[in-house]
Amino acid sequence: MDTPHRSLADHTLPALAEGYAWLPNRMRRSADQVVRTRLMGRPALAVRGPEAVRFFYDERHVRRHDALPGPVLSTLFGHGAVHTLDGDAHRVRKDLFLPLLGVERIAGVVEHVTAAWDEAVPTWAGRSSVVLLDEASVVLTRGVCRWAGIPLTDDDAEPLARDLVAMVDGFATLGPRHWRARRARARQEARLARLVEDVRSGAVTAPADSALDQVCRHPHATGEPLEPRTAAVELLNVIRPTVAVCWFVAFAAHALHRWPQNRERLRGGDAAWAAAFTHEVRRFYPFAPFLGGRAVTDLTWQGEHVPAGGMVLLDVYGQHHDEKLWGDPYAFRPQRFLDRPVDRDELIPQGGGDPRHGHRCPGEGMTIGLLEALATRLARLEYTVPEQDLTISLRRIPARPRSGFVIADVRPPAA
């Protein structure tokens, strides 16, 4: 018997409590990979699979405007960000990001970040131990700010890295992590808004065609310049996701520790294996549990309904661990990405669909390029892994090795 959405219990608290397992546990009971529920008081339809990805990213079905909860905007994305827009406004704002994140620009940011890594490694060698997730965040902050043209002193790098990590670490939780994330975003939006005003007034010169220069000059769809605070939000949406790659660096270290047979092929400079290893890290390890949007109109998927204004959820973690797609999803096996071409909408750690026209993250190529380069450098680095808590709780969003992955006795690779 068909149960109306209004009679379904709200699952907001179970979602927070169960973390990444919340939707996959419910999907296991559905032959059609679709689940009806309620979230934040609204009827919700959860979907999974490549066809569901295409359904989710079709703007005739699902919109992002007013879909993202206020706490997520106040921590992760920022109010007024590109992620909150639809239609022409979204396309015009996305035109800011696409040229910045093209292939030639990716090579530039990788060059700056790897240079920052190579500068940092000798300093690690003089310390008893380092927390890799934290140190990688500082490396990524230094590199992306140099590339973006954002002035950054040596003393400012670590505080900025802490704030950028806090924004990611507190977006899906209650309590201290969440409030730390809000304070970090408010602090950095204010700082970068002042920088935008200084560039526009001529007090600071932005390097020509840099991310800072482009953001300061980019207009709204109406032709008006972005307000300084909105420009600051979008600058953070360039550098924050880049620094969030520190999570994947820690996951890559975790994978190399658990499955050391991958190290030699990475050390040897096998580019195809580096790409396959990177994709498998992004598939295997938990990052985004699910994505959400609002139904534009009354929708039906696989015979299940959601009314206009209801939520549509895309089960990212469940899709990445779906036996129908991956065969042995809980085995870490980079070879799977060499065995056959993977459909664009099968692997969706940063969204699905076409990044040129939809909401798939335009910075995905940058994430891949950075992780390929840093995973290779990590594989070539000599270090020991002291006793520590390397558990990764699926109840914590975003998940991470509990210790942050501590390394000791660091020895830079021979020249």
TAKA-V75949 format. One line per field, one symbol per residue. ss: DSSP state (A for helix, B for strand, O for the rest). phi: phi as a letter, one per 30 degrees, with the letter a starting at -180 (. if undefined). psi: psi as a letter, one per 30 degrees, with the letter a starting at -180 (. if undefined). Layout:
# TAKA-V75949
ss: ???
phi: ???
psi: ???
This chain:
# TAKA-V75949
ss: OOOOAAAOOBOAAAAAAAOOAAAAAAAOOOOOOBBBBBBOOBBBBBBOOAAAAAAAOOOOOBBOOOOOOAAAAAAAAOOOOAAAOOAAAAAAAAAAAAAAOOAAAAAAAAAAAAAAAAAAAAAAAOOOBBBAAAAAAAAAAAAAAAAAOOOOOAAAAAAAAAAAAAAAAOOOOOOAAAAAAAAAAAAAAAAAAAAAAAAAAOOOOOOOOOAAAAAAAOBOOOOOBOOAAAAAAAAAAAAAAAAOAAAAAAAAAAAAAAOAAAAAAAAOOOAAAAAAAAAAAAAAOOOOOOBBBBBOOOBBBOOBBBOOOOBBBBOAAAAAOOAAAAOOOOOOOOOAAAAOOOOOOOOOOOOOOOOOOOOOOOOAAAAAAAAAAAAAAAAAOBBBOOOOOOOOOOOOOOOOOOOOOBBBBBBOOOO
phi: .dcdedcdddcddeddddiddededddedcdchbbcabbhicdbbcbajeddedddcdddcbcceidddeddddbdcjdidedccbiddddddddddeddcdedddedddddddddddddeddddccdabcdedddddeddeddddddideadeddddddeddddddddcdbbcjedddddddddedddddddddedddddjdbcdeeidddddddcdcdddjdddeeddddeddddcdddddddeddddddddddddbdddddddedidddddddddddddddddbddacbacddbdcbbhiccbdeiddcccddddddbcddccibdccdbeeedcdadcdecdcbdbjbicddbccdddddddeddddedddddddddcaccdeaccdbdddcbddaeediidbbhdbeddd
psi: kkkkeffkkkgeeeeeefbffeeeeeefgjfghkkkakkhfkkkjkllleeeeeeegjffeklfkgekkeeeefdeekkgleffllbeeeeeeffeeeefgleeeeeeeeeeeeeeeeeeeffefglelkjeeeeeeeeeeeeeeeefgjkjleffeeeeeeeeeeeefgfhllaeeeeeeeeeeeeeeeefeeeeeeeffffkkkkkgleeeeeffkllfffklkkeeeeeefeefeeefeffffeeeeeeeeeeeeifffeeeeefgjeeeeeeeeeeefeekkdkellllkkelklkkhfklklkflkkkjieeeefhjefefdifgkjifffffelkkkegejhfhlaajfefagkkfgeeeeeeeeeeeeeeeffkklljlkljgkjkffkkkllkeffjkllhkjkkk.
